[in-house]
Amino acid sequence: MPKVAIVRCADYDGVRVSAAVERAVGLAGGIGRFVSPGMKVLVKPNLLSERAPEEAVDTHPEVVRAVVRLVKGSGASAVIGDSPGGYGKNAEEIFEKSGMRRVAAEEGAGLVKFSHPRFVDGIPVAREVFECDRIISVPKLKTHSVTVITGAVKNMYGAVTGLYKAEAHSRAPREEDFVKVLIRVYSAARPHLTVLDGIVGMEGDGPAAGKPRAVNLVMAGEDAVAIDSCIARIIGLKPLDILVTKAAYEAGLGEADPGRIEVLGETLESLTVRDFKLPQTMPLRIIPRSVVKALAPLIRFRPYIDVSICTRCGLCKSSCAVDAITIEKDRCGIDYRRCVRCMCCHELCPHKAISIRRNFLTRMVWG
C-alpha cells in the first residue's frame, strides 16, 4: 500500500518550509530510503513561465531549497533541472525570475536546462534523467486547462527536451490522445520520490493564468499517481475524473484507489478546499462523453490575445506548433482555422495576455 504524507505549512518562510518538507519526507520513509551518500540526485521542479514566486506559476524556490538540503544532508549531490515552458527558449530568464538560480548558487547545487536528449520509444528524454542516480520530482499544485490539474505525474513531462512537447500537442490536440503521450513520458522518466508544493497553489485557468490559492500543504511519497489521487480529493474531484490519473492507474504505474492509499500526517478531510475554482474547460469532463461528442460542434473554447496587454515578446508565436499566431506591432491574432486548441500559448504567456474565451452557447450553458 503506497504512502502519501501530508503536512501543513502556513507560508513560504524558509524555516517552516524546511521543517514541513523534512517531516513529510520522514513520514514517507525518510530521505535515507531514497538517497545514499555519493549519489547524484536530479531535483526536478515545475518551471513553466518567467514569473515571480508569489505568482504561484512555478514551484516555489524555498521548497526546492528544502529538498536540496535534504539531499546534501544525506551525503549526495544535487542538480536542479527542467525543460521550462517556451521549450527552452527563455530558460535563463525563467531560472532567474523563479528564484532557481539563486537557490542553486546559495545551496551549491547544479542548475541545468534539459537540452541533450536520449531517445526512449521515440521520445527525447533529457539525458540527466539517466545520468543521475535518483530523481526527486517537486511539482506545484495547479489547475490545467487541458488536463484539469497538473501535479505529480504531469510534472515529469518537463523531462522532455526541445520542441517535442509542442509537436505532441499538435499531433494529439484531444485530451484523451495527449494523456497517452504524458503516460509514455512518465513511464520513461519515473521519479523515485515526489515532494509536492501545495502551500500556495493555483486555481481557475491554470497552469499560468489562474489565481494563487492558499492550500497550505506539502505532500511527499514514492507513488506519484497516489499523490495526484489525493490532490483530486482535496479539491473536490474523484481521482478517476482526472484522465492522467486514470490512465496512469490503468497502466499499472501507481495507485489511485483511495481505499488502497495510506495517508499519513494530516487527513484529506481536514484540508479539503470546498470552493476550489476549476478551469473553464472543466464542464467538458463532468458530462457523458457521448453528450460532449454530440455537442462538440457547438461548444467552443479558444485562446484569445488581449492586444492591450501583449508586449509582443513573441514567445507564443515561436512556440506554436501549427504556426497559428501572428504578432506584429499593430496587430496580434490567432488563426483559428489552424489552431488546435492545445492552449500552449495560454500556458506560456508570461504577461497573462492570452485568456480562454467561450462562445455564446458555452457561456449560456455553463455560466
RARA-V767507 format. One record per run of one state. SS is the DSSP state (h for helix, s for strand, l for the rest). FROM is the first residue (numbers start at 1). TO is the last residue. If there is no record, write none. Layout:
ss=SS from=FROM to=TO
ss=SS from=FROM to=TO
This chain:
ss=l from=1 to=1
ss=s from=2 to=8
ss=l from=9 to=13
ss=h from=14 to=27
ss=l from=28 to=30
ss=h from=31 to=33
ss=l from=34 to=39
ss=s from=40 to=45
ss=l from=46 to=52
ss=h from=53 to=55
ss=l from=56 to=60
ss=h from=61 to=73
ss=l from=74 to=76
ss=s from=77 to=82
ss=l from=83 to=90
ss=h from=91 to=98
ss=l from=99 to=99
ss=h from=100 to=107
ss=l from=108 to=109
ss=s from=110 to=113
ss=l from=114 to=116
ss=s from=117 to=120
ss=l from=121 to=122
ss=s from=123 to=126
ss=l from=127 to=127
ss=h from=128 to=131
ss=l from=132 to=133
ss=s from=134 to=138
ss=l from=139 to=139
ss=s from=140 to=144
ss=l from=145 to=147
ss=s from=148 to=150
ss=l from=151 to=151
ss=h from=152 to=159
ss=s from=160 to=160
ss=l from=161 to=163
ss=h from=164 to=171
ss=l from=172 to=174
ss=h from=175 to=188
ss=l from=189 to=192
ss=s from=193 to=203
ss=l from=204 to=210
ss=s from=211 to=221
ss=l from=222 to=223
ss=h from=224 to=234
ss=l from=235 to=238
ss=h from=239 to=241
ss=l from=242 to=242
ss=h from=243 to=250
ss=l from=251 to=257
ss=h from=258 to=260
ss=s from=261 to=265
ss=l from=266 to=267
ss=h from=268 to=271
ss=l from=272 to=279
ss=h from=280 to=285
ss=l from=286 to=288
ss=h from=289 to=295
ss=l from=296 to=300
ss=s from=301 to=305
ss=l from=306 to=314
ss=h from=315 to=319
ss=l from=320 to=324
ss=s from=325 to=327
ss=l from=328 to=331
ss=s from=332 to=334
ss=l from=335 to=343
ss=h from=344 to=348
ss=l from=349 to=353
ss=s from=354 to=358
ss=l from=359 to=359
ss=h from=360 to=366
ss=l from=367 to=367
